[in-house]
Amino acid sequence: MTEVLLFSDDEKIFNLTNSVIDGRYKLTWCTYKSLEKKLYPYTDIVIMYFDKEMVKKGTFKTIVQVKGRLGQRIPILTLMEEGTPQNIFSTLMAGAYDYLEIAKSSEEYRKKIEDVARWNWYLGKYGLKEK
């Protein structure tokens, strides 16, 4: 089963993600304190939620930290609250696979997660995934 790691300090985002995933993937929830302490598991896919304050501070460092530990090819989906086009561009340049502005529909969120899961499958199938 594909494993999804969610970084979020917001329980509502965990509940939303859990309902969207609906048992199709194994979901693990970690806060950003876990990221700082490097207390999070290796996984197939990462979802990172950035609230307004985090977006203002920048997302680059946290994405680079995750990629540094889990590998450059780990697919990361970012959820951004009130991100500007520059914030989104910086997030993608830091290594995120895709992004979603929060407060969109659950169906759109589900589709983004499925897209990331397909990309992860593709990387594994064609030997592009780091081991």
A tleap script that builds the chain and sets N, CA, C and O, in Angstrom:
source leaprc.protein.ff14SB
mol = sequence {
  NMET THR GLU VAL LEU LEU PHE SER ASP ASP
  GLU LYS ILE PHE ASN LEU THR ASN SER VAL
  ILE ASP GLY ARG TYR LYS LEU THR TRP CYS
  THR TYR LYS SER LEU GLU LYS LYS LEU TYR
  PRO TYR THR ASP ILE VAL ILE MET TYR PHE
  ASP LYS GLU MET VAL LYS LYS GLY THR PHE
  LYS THR ILE VAL GLN VAL LYS GLY ARG LEU
  GLY GLN ARG ILE PRO ILE LEU THR LEU MET
  GLU GLU GLY THR PRO GLN ASN ILE PHE SER
  THR LEU MET ALA GLY ALA TYR ASP TYR LEU
  GLU ILE ALA LYS SER SER GLU GLU TYR ARG
  LYS LYS ILE GLU ASP VAL ALA ARG TRP ASN
  TRP TYR LEU GLY LYS TYR GLY LEU LYS GLU
  CLYS
}
set mol.1.N position { 0.846 -1.180 0.000 }
set mol.1.CA position { 0.000 0.000 0.000 }
set mol.1.C position { 0.891 1.242 0.000 }
set mol.1.O position { 1.876 1.318 0.735 }
set mol.2.N position { 0.534 2.192 -0.821 }
set mol.2.CA position { 1.271 3.453 -0.905 }
set mol.2.C position { 1.134 4.208 0.413 }
set mol.2.O position { 0.042 4.337 0.967 }
set mol.3.N position { 2.262 4.699 0.898 }
set mol.3.CA position { 2.278 5.439 2.153 }
set mol.3.C position { 2.386 6.929 1.881 }
set mol.3.O position { 3.215 7.374 1.088 }
set mol.4.N position { 1.528 7.696 2.559 }
set mol.4.CA position { 1.478 9.149 2.419 }
set mol.4.C position { 1.824 9.764 3.766 }
set mol.4.O position { 1.255 9.398 4.795 }
set mol.5.N position { 2.760 10.697 3.747 }
set mol.5.CA position { 3.150 11.421 4.954 }
set mol.5.C position { 2.647 12.852 4.838 }
set mol.5.O position { 2.988 13.563 3.893 }
set mol.6.N position { 1.837 13.269 5.799 }
set mol.6.CA position { 1.299 14.625 5.827 }
set mol.6.C position { 2.023 15.427 6.892 }
set mol.6.O position { 2.051 15.037 8.059 }
set mol.7.N position { 2.616 16.560 6.487 }
set mol.7.CA position { 3.163 17.514 7.441 }
set mol.7.C position { 2.163 18.643 7.591 }
set mol.7.O position { 1.876 19.364 6.636 }
set mol.8.N position { 1.640 18.790 8.787 }
set mol.8.CA position { 0.675 19.842 9.056 }
set mol.8.C position { 0.569 20.045 10.551 }
set mol.8.O position { 0.645 19.086 11.319 }
set mol.9.N position { 0.396 21.270 10.961 }
set mol.9.CA position { 0.145 21.566 12.366 }
set mol.9.C position { -1.353 21.749 12.613 }
set mol.9.O position { -1.757 22.095 13.723 }
set mol.10.N position { -2.171 21.523 11.598 }
set mol.10.CA position { -3.609 21.761 11.662 }
set mol.10.C position { -4.374 20.440 11.587 }
set mol.10.O position { -4.312 19.734 10.581 }
set mol.11.N position { -5.089 20.116 12.653 }
set mol.11.CA position { -5.844 18.861 12.692 }
set mol.11.C position { -6.945 18.820 11.631 }
set mol.11.O position { -7.293 17.744 11.144 }
set mol.12.N position { -7.491 19.975 11.271 }
set mol.12.CA position { -8.531 20.016 10.229 }
set mol.12.C position { -7.976 19.514 8.895 }
set mol.12.O position { -8.673 18.823 8.151 }
set mol.13.N position { -6.745 19.855 8.599 }
set mol.13.CA position { -6.119 19.395 7.351 }
set mol.13.C position { -5.909 17.889 7.398 }
set mol.13.O position { -6.110 17.199 6.399 }
set mol.14.N position { -5.503 17.380 8.558 }
set mol.14.CA position { -5.380 15.926 8.699 }
set mol.14.C position { -6.725 15.250 8.463 }
set mol.14.O position { -6.804 14.273 7.719 }
set mol.15.N position { -7.780 15.760 9.089 }
set mol.15.CA position { -9.105 15.161 8.923 }
set mol.15.C position { -9.576 15.226 7.475 }
set mol.15.O position { -10.147 14.264 6.961 }
set mol.16.N position { -9.338 16.357 6.816 }
set mol.16.CA position { -9.694 16.490 5.404 }
set mol.16.C position { -8.922 15.489 4.562 }
set mol.16.O position { -9.503 14.803 3.721 }
set mol.17.N position { -7.625 15.402 4.781 }
set mol.17.CA position { -6.784 14.482 4.020 }
set mol.17.C position { -7.208 13.042 4.259 }
set mol.17.O position { -7.280 12.249 3.320 }
set mol.18.N position { -7.486 12.706 5.494 }
set mol.18.CA position { -7.917 11.357 5.840 }
set mol.18.C position { -9.233 11.007 5.135 }
set mol.18.O position { -9.397 9.886 4.652 }
set mol.19.N position { -10.156 11.949 5.076 }
set mol.19.CA position { -11.438 11.673 4.403 }
set mol.19.C position { -11.258 11.584 2.884 }
set mol.19.O position { -11.927 10.786 2.228 }
set mol.20.N position { -10.371 12.387 2.331 }
set mol.20.CA position { -10.116 12.354 0.885 }
set mol.20.C position { -9.416 11.053 0.488 }
set mol.20.O position { -9.746 10.457 -0.537 }
set mol.21.N position { -8.472 10.625 1.283 }
set mol.21.CA position { -7.735 9.386 0.995 }
set mol.21.C position { -8.640 8.168 1.158 }
set mol.21.O position { -8.543 7.206 0.396 }
set mol.22.N position { -9.513 8.217 2.151 }
set mol.22.CA position { -10.549 7.202 2.346 }
set mol.22.C position { -10.023 5.763 2.313 }
set mol.22.O position { -10.628 4.885 1.698 }
set mol.23.N position { -8.888 5.535 2.984 }
set mol.23.CA position { -8.353 4.183 3.108 }
set mol.23.C position { -7.602 3.648 1.895 }
set mol.23.O position { -7.116 2.518 1.932 }
set mol.24.N position { -7.494 4.429 0.819 }
set mol.24.CA position { -6.772 3.965 -0.374 }
set mol.24.C position { -5.264 3.974 -0.197 }
set mol.24.O position { -4.543 3.238 -0.869 }
set mol.25.N position { -4.797 4.817 0.716 }
set mol.25.CA position { -3.381 4.920 1.007 }
set mol.25.C position { -3.212 4.904 2.523 }
set mol.25.O position { -4.148 5.213 3.260 }
set mol.26.N position { -2.026 4.547 2.982 }
set mol.26.CA position { -1.744 4.590 4.416 }
set mol.26.C position { -1.271 6.005 4.748 }
set mol.26.O position { -0.260 6.464 4.217 }
set mol.27.N position { -1.997 6.690 5.622 }
set mol.27.CA position { -1.702 8.075 5.962 }
set mol.27.C position { -1.020 8.168 7.324 }
set mol.27.O position { -1.495 7.612 8.314 }
set mol.28.N position { 0.104 8.884 7.351 }
set mol.28.CA position { 0.803 9.190 8.596 }
set mol.28.C position { 0.836 10.700 8.739 }
set mol.28.O position { 1.178 11.413 7.796 }
set mol.29.N position { 0.480 11.186 9.922 }
set mol.29.CA position { 0.445 12.621 10.180 }
set mol.29.C position { 1.592 13.006 11.091 }
set mol.29.O position { 1.774 12.408 12.151 }
set mol.30.N position { 2.366 14.002 10.686 }
set mol.30.CA position { 3.445 14.551 11.513 }
set mol.30.C position { 3.324 16.067 11.530 }
set mol.30.O position { 2.877 16.679 10.560 }
set mol.31.N position { 3.722 16.655 12.631 }
set mol.31.CA position { 3.745 18.108 12.721 }
set mol.31.C position { 5.109 18.607 12.230 }
set mol.31.O position { 6.015 17.817 11.962 }
set mol.32.N position { 5.229 19.900 12.121 }
set mol.32.CA position { 6.506 20.471 11.696 }
set mol.32.C position { 7.578 20.348 12.785 }
set mol.32.O position { 8.767 20.453 12.485 }
set mol.33.N position { 7.183 20.131 14.029 }
set mol.33.CA position { 8.167 19.844 15.081 }
set mol.33.C position { 8.855 18.517 14.787 }
set mol.33.O position { 10.052 18.368 15.034 }
set mol.34.N position { 8.102 17.550 14.260 }
set mol.34.CA position { 8.682 16.259 13.861 }
set mol.34.C position { 9.697 16.459 12.748 }
set mol.34.O position { 10.727 15.786 12.705 }
set mol.35.N position { 9.402 17.386 11.852 }
set mol.35.CA position { 10.324 17.670 10.751 }
set mol.35.C position { 11.624 18.251 11.306 }
set mol.35.O position { 12.714 17.841 10.907 }
set mol.36.N position { 11.501 19.200 12.222 }
set mol.36.CA position { 12.688 19.821 12.814 }
set mol.36.C position { 13.559 18.793 13.529 }
set mol.36.O position { 14.787 18.857 13.468 }
set mol.37.N position { 12.913 17.842 14.208 }
set mol.37.CA position { 13.640 16.824 14.970 }
set mol.37.C position { 13.995 15.603 14.133 }
set mol.37.O position { 14.617 14.662 14.625 }
set mol.38.N position { 13.598 15.625 12.867 }
set mol.38.CA position { 13.824 14.496 11.950 }
set mol.38.C position { 13.196 13.206 12.479 }
set mol.38.O position { 13.771 12.124 12.357 }
set mol.39.N position { 12.013 13.340 13.065 }
set mol.39.CA position { 11.285 12.199 13.614 }
set mol.39.C position { 10.069 11.889 12.732 }
set mol.39.O position { 8.921 12.022 13.156 }
set mol.40.N position { 10.350 11.481 11.525 }
set mol.40.CA position { 9.275 11.100 10.620 }
set mol.40.C position { 9.754 9.935 9.765 }
set mol.40.O position { 10.949 9.787 9.505 }
set mol.41.N position { 8.802 9.108 9.330 }
set mol.41.CA position { 9.175 7.880 8.619 }
set mol.41.C position { 9.493 8.130 7.147 }
set mol.41.O position { 9.117 9.150 6.569 }
set mol.42.N position { 10.195 7.167 6.567 }
set mol.42.CA position { 10.367 7.165 5.119 }
set mol.42.C position { 9.023 6.795 4.523 }
set mol.42.O position { 8.267 6.036 5.130 }
set mol.43.N position { 8.717 7.309 3.362 }
set mol.43.CA position { 7.382 7.187 2.793 }
set mol.43.C position { 7.448 7.225 1.278 }
set mol.43.O position { 8.520 7.408 0.701 }
set mol.44.N position { 6.303 7.053 0.637 }
set mol.44.CA position { 6.233 7.098 -0.823 }
set mol.44.C position { 5.896 8.493 -1.339 }
set mol.44.O position { 6.414 8.927 -2.368 }
set mol.45.N position { 5.033 9.181 -0.621 }
set mol.45.CA position { 4.521 10.490 -1.037 }
set mol.45.C position { 4.480 11.406 0.178 }
set mol.45.O position { 4.221 10.954 1.293 }
set mol.46.N position { 4.736 12.694 -0.036 }
set mol.46.CA position { 4.661 13.682 1.044 }
set mol.46.C position { 3.662 14.762 0.646 }
set mol.46.O position { 3.645 15.233 -0.491 }
set mol.47.N position { 2.829 15.141 1.615 }
set mol.47.CA position { 1.944 16.298 1.465 }
set mol.47.C position { 2.355 17.275 2.551 }
set mol.47.O position { 2.469 16.904 3.719 }
set mol.48.N position { 2.576 18.523 2.167 }
set mol.48.CA position { 2.984 19.546 3.126 }
set mol.48.C position { 1.978 20.692 3.086 }
set mol.48.O position { 1.736 21.287 2.036 }
set mol.49.N position { 1.395 20.991 4.249 }
set mol.49.CA position { 0.439 22.088 4.362 }
set mol.49.C position { 1.138 23.313 4.932 }
set mol.49.O position { 1.751 23.257 5.999 }
set mol.50.N position { 1.036 24.425 4.202 }
set mol.50.CA position { 1.615 25.686 4.641 }
set mol.50.C position { 0.490 26.694 4.864 }
set mol.50.O position { -0.189 27.096 3.919 }
set mol.51.N position { 0.299 27.102 6.128 }
set mol.51.CA position { -0.712 28.115 6.412 }
set mol.51.C position { -0.181 29.493 6.007 }
set mol.51.O position { 0.948 29.616 5.533 }
set mol.52.N position { -1.002 30.520 6.198 }
set mol.52.CA position { -0.625 31.877 5.765 }
set mol.52.C position { 0.717 32.326 6.340 }
set mol.52.O position { 1.554 32.879 5.627 }
set mol.53.N position { 0.912 32.084 7.635 }
set mol.53.CA position { 2.152 32.522 8.278 }
set mol.53.C position { 3.368 31.790 7.713 }
set mol.53.O position { 4.418 32.395 7.498 }
set mol.54.N position { 3.222 30.507 7.478 }
set mol.54.CA position { 4.334 29.720 6.927 }
set mol.54.C position { 4.645 30.167 5.504 }
set mol.54.O position { 5.809 30.228 5.108 }
set mol.55.N position { 3.611 30.479 4.741 }
set mol.55.CA position { 3.820 30.952 3.365 }
set mol.55.C position { 4.602 32.262 3.392 }
set mol.55.O position { 5.502 32.469 2.578 }
set mol.56.N position { 4.259 33.143 4.325 }
set mol.56.CA position { 4.972 34.423 4.435 }
set mol.56.C position { 6.454 34.210 4.772 }
set mol.56.O position { 7.322 34.914 4.256 }
set mol.57.N position { 6.730 33.232 5.644 }
set mol.57.CA position { 8.113 32.958 6.043 }
set mol.57.C position { 8.896 32.245 4.953 }
set mol.57.O position { 10.121 32.344 4.894 }
set mol.58.N position { 8.188 31.527 4.094 }
set mol.58.CA position { 8.846 30.805 3.008 }
set mol.58.C position { 8.772 29.301 3.203 }
set mol.58.O position { 8.810 28.799 4.326 }
set mol.59.N position { 8.668 28.599 2.093 }
set mol.59.CA position { 8.500 27.156 2.122 }
set mol.59.C position { 9.758 26.414 1.678 }
set mol.59.O position { 9.870 25.201 1.849 }
set mol.60.N position { 10.691 27.150 1.113 }
set mol.60.CA position { 11.876 26.550 0.496 }
set mol.60.C position { 12.630 25.631 1.461 }
set mol.60.O position { 12.928 24.485 1.124 }
set mol.61.N position { 12.933 26.127 2.642 }
set mol.61.CA position { 13.770 25.395 3.592 }
set mol.61.C position { 13.144 24.050 3.983 }
set mol.61.O position { 13.834 23.032 4.004 }
set mol.62.N position { 11.869 24.041 4.287 }
set mol.62.CA position { 11.241 22.793 4.729 }
set mol.62.C position { 11.164 21.765 3.603 }
set mol.62.O position { 11.327 20.570 3.851 }
set mol.63.N position { 10.923 22.200 2.399 }
set mol.63.CA position { 10.892 21.268 1.260 }
set mol.63.C position { 12.280 20.677 1.039 }
set mol.63.O position { 12.416 19.476 0.807 }
set mol.64.N position { 13.296 21.508 1.111 }
set mol.64.CA position { 14.672 21.040 0.935 }
set mol.64.C position { 15.045 20.049 2.046 }
set mol.64.O position { 15.730 19.061 1.782 }
set mol.65.N position { 14.607 20.300 3.278 }
set mol.65.CA position { 14.889 19.377 4.374 }
set mol.65.C position { 14.289 17.997 4.098 }
set mol.65.O position { 14.955 16.979 4.290 }
set mol.66.N position { 13.050 17.965 3.653 }
set mol.66.CA position { 12.383 16.688 3.371 }
set mol.66.C position { 13.085 15.978 2.222 }
set mol.66.O position { 13.346 14.778 2.305 }
set mol.67.N position { 13.387 16.691 1.170 }
set mol.67.CA position { 14.069 16.088 0.026 }
set mol.67.C position { 15.467 15.601 0.412 }
set mol.67.O position { 15.931 14.575 -0.085 }
set mol.68.N position { 16.126 16.332 1.288 }
set mol.68.CA position { 17.451 15.919 1.745 }
set mol.68.C position { 17.415 14.600 2.503 }
set mol.68.O position { 18.346 13.801 2.410 }
set mol.69.N position { 16.357 14.375 3.242 }
set mol.69.CA position { 16.262 13.145 4.036 }
set mol.69.C position { 15.612 12.007 3.261 }
set mol.69.O position { 16.053 10.862 3.368 }
set mol.70.N position { 14.571 12.297 2.481 }
set mol.70.CA position { 13.809 11.240 1.797 }
set mol.70.C position { 14.232 11.022 0.351 }
set mol.70.O position { 13.790 10.066 -0.287 }
set mol.71.N position { 15.077 11.892 -0.167 }
set mol.71.CA position { 15.563 11.736 -1.536 }
set mol.71.C position { 15.001 12.789 -2.468 }
set mol.71.O position { 13.895 13.291 -2.270 }
set mol.72.N position { 15.768 13.110 -3.473 }
set mol.72.CA position { 15.387 14.175 -4.405 }
set mol.72.C position { 14.156 13.855 -5.236 }
set mol.72.O position { 13.478 14.754 -5.732 }
set mol.73.N position { 13.876 12.577 -5.385 }
set mol.73.CA position { 12.744 12.201 -6.241 }
set mol.73.C position { 11.454 11.938 -5.477 }
set mol.73.O position { 10.474 11.489 -6.071 }
set mol.74.N position { 11.429 12.205 -4.183 }
set mol.74.CA position { 10.202 12.006 -3.417 }
set mol.74.C position { 9.154 13.008 -3.907 }
set mol.74.O position { 9.397 14.214 -3.886 }
set mol.75.N position { 7.995 12.520 -4.348 }
set mol.75.CA position { 6.965 13.458 -4.816 }
set mol.75.C position { 6.328 14.191 -3.636 }
set mol.75.O position { 5.853 13.572 -2.685 }
set mol.76.N position { 6.330 15.516 -3.719 }
set mol.76.CA position { 5.751 16.355 -2.664 }
set mol.76.C position { 4.618 17.179 -3.262 }
set mol.76.O position { 4.791 17.878 -4.261 }
set mol.77.N position { 3.455 17.078 -2.626 }
set mol.77.CA position { 2.306 17.915 -2.955 }
set mol.77.C position { 2.202 18.961 -1.856 }
set mol.77.O position { 2.149 18.612 -0.677 }
set mol.78.N position { 2.173 20.241 -2.225 }
set mol.78.CA position { 2.047 21.285 -1.215 }
set mol.78.C position { 0.638 21.862 -1.247 }
set mol.78.O position { 0.058 22.082 -2.310 }
set mol.79.N position { 0.111 22.098 -0.064 }
set mol.79.CA position { -1.157 22.801 0.112 }
set mol.79.C position { -0.798 24.168 0.664 }
set mol.79.O position { -0.138 24.279 1.697 }
set mol.80.N position { -1.236 25.203 -0.028 }
set mol.80.CA position { -0.844 26.548 0.376 }
set mol.80.C position { -2.070 27.395 0.657 }
set mol.80.O position { -3.040 27.395 -0.101 }
set mol.81.N position { -2.001 28.112 1.758 }
set mol.81.CA position { -3.063 29.026 2.137 }
set mol.81.C position { -2.640 30.432 1.724 }
set mol.81.O position { -1.671 30.979 2.250 }
set mol.82.N position { -3.359 30.994 0.801 }
set mol.82.CA position { -3.112 32.367 0.329 }
set mol.82.C position { -1.709 32.563 -0.239 }
set mol.82.O position { -1.047 33.556 0.064 }
set mol.83.N position { -1.265 31.633 -1.047 }
set mol.83.CA position { 0.036 31.763 -1.691 }
set mol.83.C position { -0.048 32.649 -2.925 }
set mol.83.O position { -0.999 32.556 -3.700 }
set mol.84.N position { 0.935 33.493 -3.103 }
set mol.84.CA position { 1.013 34.330 -4.297 }
set mol.84.C position { 1.632 33.508 -5.433 }
set mol.84.O position { 2.198 32.445 -5.177 }
set mol.85.N position { 1.536 33.973 -6.670 }
set mol.85.CA position { 2.226 33.264 -7.750 }
set mol.85.C position { 3.721 33.088 -7.473 }
set mol.85.O position { 4.293 32.057 -7.827 }
set mol.86.N position { 4.357 34.073 -6.850 }
set mol.86.CA position { 5.779 33.956 -6.506 }
set mol.86.C position { 6.006 32.857 -5.466 }
set mol.86.O position { 6.972 32.101 -5.566 }
set mol.87.N position { 5.119 32.765 -4.465 }
set mol.87.CA position { 5.227 31.694 -3.462 }
set mol.87.C position { 5.099 30.328 -4.127 }
set mol.87.O position { 5.860 29.408 -3.827 }
set mol.88.N position { 4.150 30.207 -5.013 }
set mol.88.CA position { 3.921 28.943 -5.708 }
set mol.88.C position { 5.134 28.588 -6.557 }
set mol.88.O position { 5.599 27.449 -6.533 }
set mol.89.N position { 5.644 29.551 -7.301 }
set mol.89.CA position { 6.818 29.322 -8.127 }
set mol.89.C position { 8.009 28.887 -7.273 }
set mol.89.O position { 8.715 27.944 -7.631 }
set mol.90.N position { 8.234 29.561 -6.154 }
set mol.90.CA position { 9.353 29.208 -5.262 }
set mol.90.C position { 9.196 27.796 -4.718 }
set mol.90.O position { 10.175 27.058 -4.603 }
set mol.91.N position { 7.980 27.424 -4.386 }
set mol.91.CA position { 7.707 26.081 -3.868 }
set mol.91.C position { 8.032 25.025 -4.918 }
set mol.91.O position { 8.655 24.009 -4.608 }
set mol.92.N position { 7.619 25.258 -6.137 }
set mol.92.CA position { 7.902 24.315 -7.222 }
set mol.92.C position { 9.401 24.269 -7.522 }
set mol.92.O position { 9.948 23.198 -7.788 }
set mol.93.N position { 10.059 25.414 -7.481 }
set mol.93.CA position { 11.501 25.450 -7.724 }
set mol.93.C position { 12.276 24.744 -6.608 }
set mol.93.O position { 13.359 24.210 -6.848 }
set mol.94.N position { 11.725 24.739 -5.394 }
set mol.94.CA position { 12.376 24.057 -4.274 }
set mol.94.C position { 12.273 22.543 -4.402 }
set mol.94.O position { 12.996 21.806 -3.732 }
set mol.95.N position { 11.370 22.081 -5.267 }
set mol.95.CA position { 11.287 20.641 -5.489 }
set mol.95.C position { 9.930 20.011 -5.299 }
set mol.95.O position { 9.805 18.790 -5.394 }
set mol.96.N position { 8.907 20.805 -5.033 }
set mol.96.CA position { 7.566 20.226 -4.919 }
set mol.96.C position { 7.118 19.730 -6.293 }
set mol.96.O position { 7.403 20.357 -7.313 }
set mol.97.N position { 6.421 18.612 -6.306 }
set mol.97.CA position { 5.905 18.058 -7.555 }
set mol.97.C position { 4.720 18.889 -8.054 }
set mol.97.O position { 4.602 19.160 -9.249 }
set mol.98.N position { 3.851 19.286 -7.135 }
set mol.98.CA position { 2.653 20.039 -7.493 }
set mol.98.C position { 2.167 20.793 -6.267 }
set mol.98.O position { 2.678 20.594 -5.164 }
set mol.99.N position { 1.185 21.653 -6.459 }
set mol.99.CA position { 0.623 22.429 -5.361 }
set mol.99.C position { -0.888 22.510 -5.526 }
set mol.99.O position { -1.435 22.243 -6.596 }
set mol.100.N position { -1.531 22.879 -4.452 }
set mol.100.CA position { -2.966 23.125 -4.466 }
set mol.100.C position { -3.226 24.247 -3.485 }
set mol.100.O position { -2.771 24.210 -2.342 }
set mol.101.N position { -3.965 25.247 -3.943 }
set mol.101.CA position { -4.356 26.299 -3.025 }
set mol.101.C position { -5.468 25.735 -2.161 }
set mol.101.O position { -6.437 25.175 -2.675 }
set mol.102.N position { -5.335 25.879 -0.869 }
set mol.102.CA position { -6.291 25.291 0.062 }
set mol.102.C position { -7.664 25.963 -0.104 }
set mol.102.O position { -7.772 27.044 -0.684 }
set mol.103.N position { -8.672 25.325 0.398 }
set mol.103.CA position { -10.062 25.788 0.330 }
set mol.103.C position { -10.667 25.514 -1.042 }
set mol.103.O position { -11.652 26.142 -1.430 }
set mol.104.N position { -10.080 24.586 -1.765 }
set mol.104.CA position { -10.678 24.110 -3.002 }
set mol.104.C position { -11.525 22.890 -2.665 }
set mol.104.O position { -11.671 22.543 -1.493 }
set mol.105.N position { -12.070 22.252 -3.654 }
set mol.105.CA position { -12.959 21.115 -3.420 }
set mol.105.C position { -12.198 19.862 -3.009 }
set mol.105.O position { -11.027 19.690 -3.346 }
set mol.106.N position { -12.885 18.991 -2.275 }
set mol.106.CA position { -12.290 17.704 -1.888 }
set mol.106.C position { -11.970 16.873 -3.116 }
set mol.106.O position { -10.982 16.139 -3.128 }
set mol.107.N position { -12.783 16.979 -4.134 }
set mol.107.CA position { -12.566 16.211 -5.366 }
set mol.107.C position { -11.262 16.640 -6.043 }
set mol.107.O position { -10.517 15.796 -6.541 }
set mol.108.N position { -10.988 17.931 -6.063 }
set mol.108.CA position { -9.736 18.417 -6.652 }
set mol.108.C position { -8.538 17.930 -5.837 }
set mol.108.O position { -7.512 17.554 -6.405 }
set mol.109.N position { -8.663 17.935 -4.522 }
set mol.109.CA position { -7.607 17.447 -3.634 }
set mol.109.C position { -7.368 15.960 -3.888 }
set mol.109.O position { -6.221 15.527 -3.989 }
set mol.110.N position { -8.429 15.186 -3.991 }
set mol.110.CA position { -8.322 13.742 -4.272 }
set mol.110.C position { -7.587 13.516 -5.590 }
set mol.110.O position { -6.714 12.653 -5.675 }
set mol.111.N position { -7.937 14.282 -6.606 }
set mol.111.CA position { -7.289 14.131 -7.910 }
set mol.111.C position { -5.797 14.443 -7.836 }
set mol.111.O position { -4.985 13.742 -8.440 }
set mol.112.N position { -5.436 15.486 -7.103 }
set mol.112.CA position { -4.017 15.842 -6.961 }
set mol.112.C position { -3.249 14.719 -6.265 }
set mol.112.O position { -2.140 14.378 -6.675 }
set mol.113.N position { -3.836 14.145 -5.216 }
set mol.113.CA position { -3.181 13.045 -4.506 }
set mol.113.C position { -3.021 11.850 -5.438 }
set mol.113.O position { -1.968 11.213 -5.446 }
set mol.114.N position { -4.037 11.541 -6.213 }
set mol.114.CA position { -3.950 10.432 -7.168 }
set mol.114.C position { -2.892 10.696 -8.237 }
set mol.114.O position { -2.182 9.777 -8.647 }
set mol.115.N position { -2.784 11.939 -8.687 }
set mol.115.CA position { -1.739 12.300 -9.663 }
set mol.115.C position { -0.337 12.056 -9.082 }
set mol.115.O position { 0.544 11.520 -9.754 }
set mol.116.N position { -0.154 12.458 -7.832 }
set mol.116.CA position { 1.141 12.262 -7.180 }
set mol.116.C position { 1.411 10.765 -7.004 }
set mol.116.O position { 2.542 10.317 -7.188 }
set mol.117.N position { 0.388 9.996 -6.653 }
set mol.117.CA position { 0.548 8.550 -6.492 }
set mol.117.C position { 0.916 7.898 -7.825 }
set mol.117.O position { 1.755 6.998 -7.864 }
set mol.118.N position { 0.299 8.344 -8.904 }
set mol.118.CA position { 0.660 7.811 -10.229 }
set mol.118.C position { 2.101 8.158 -10.576 }
set mol.118.O position { 2.816 7.321 -11.126 }
set mol.119.N position { 2.536 9.359 -10.271 }
set mol.119.CA position { 3.916 9.762 -10.536 }
set mol.119.C position { 4.870 8.892 -9.730 }
set mol.119.O position { 5.901 8.463 -10.249 }
set mol.120.N position { 4.542 8.628 -8.473 }
set mol.120.CA position { 5.362 7.760 -7.630 }
set mol.120.C position { 5.433 6.353 -8.238 }
set mol.120.O position { 6.504 5.746 -8.269 }
set mol.121.N position { 4.323 5.844 -8.711 }
set mol.121.CA position { 4.281 4.519 -9.355 }
set mol.121.C position { 5.182 4.513 -10.597 }
set mol.121.O position { 5.945 3.571 -10.811 }
set mol.122.N position { 5.089 5.560 -11.404 }
set mol.122.CA position { 5.891 5.672 -12.622 }
set mol.122.C position { 7.382 5.653 -12.287 }
set mol.122.O position { 8.162 4.958 -12.938 }
set mol.123.N position { 7.773 6.422 -11.263 }
set mol.123.CA position { 9.182 6.457 -10.868 }
set mol.123.C position { 9.665 5.069 -10.450 }
set mol.123.O position { 10.776 4.661 -10.789 }
set mol.124.N position { 8.830 4.357 -9.719 }
set mol.124.CA position { 9.195 3.010 -9.282 }
set mol.124.C position { 9.237 2.023 -10.418 }
set mol.124.O position { 10.154 1.205 -10.487 }
set mol.125.N position { 8.272 2.075 -11.312 }
set mol.125.CA position { 8.185 1.126 -12.414 }
set mol.125.C position { 9.365 1.243 -13.367 }
set mol.125.O position { 9.884 0.232 -13.841 }
set mol.126.N position { 9.784 2.450 -13.646 }
set mol.126.CA position { 10.839 2.652 -14.629 }
set mol.126.C position { 12.212 2.877 -13.989 }
set mol.126.O position { 13.126 3.389 -14.636 }
set mol.127.N position { 12.350 2.495 -12.727 }
set mol.127.CA position { 13.651 2.501 -12.080 }
set mol.127.C position { 14.228 3.867 -11.820 }
set mol.127.O position { 15.443 4.015 -11.685 }
set mol.128.N position { 13.381 4.865 -11.747 }
set mol.128.CA position { 13.863 6.222 -11.519 }
set mol.128.C position { 13.840 6.625 -10.053 }
set mol.128.O position { 14.335 7.688 -9.680 }
set mol.129.N position { 13.263 5.767 -9.234 }
set mol.129.CA position { 13.121 6.077 -7.816 }
set mol.129.C position { 14.405 5.747 -7.071 }
set mol.129.O position { 15.032 4.717 -7.319 }
set mol.130.N position { 14.789 6.629 -6.156 }
set mol.130.CA position { 15.980 6.387 -5.342 }
set mol.130.C position { 15.695 5.266 -4.372 }
set mol.130.O position { 14.577 5.137 -3.874 }
set mol.131.N position { 16.682 4.468 -4.105 }
set mol.131.CA position { 16.480 3.348 -3.190 }
set mol.131.C position { 17.161 3.582 -1.894 }
set mol.131.O position { 17.096 2.738 -1.001 }
savepdb mol mol.pdb
quit
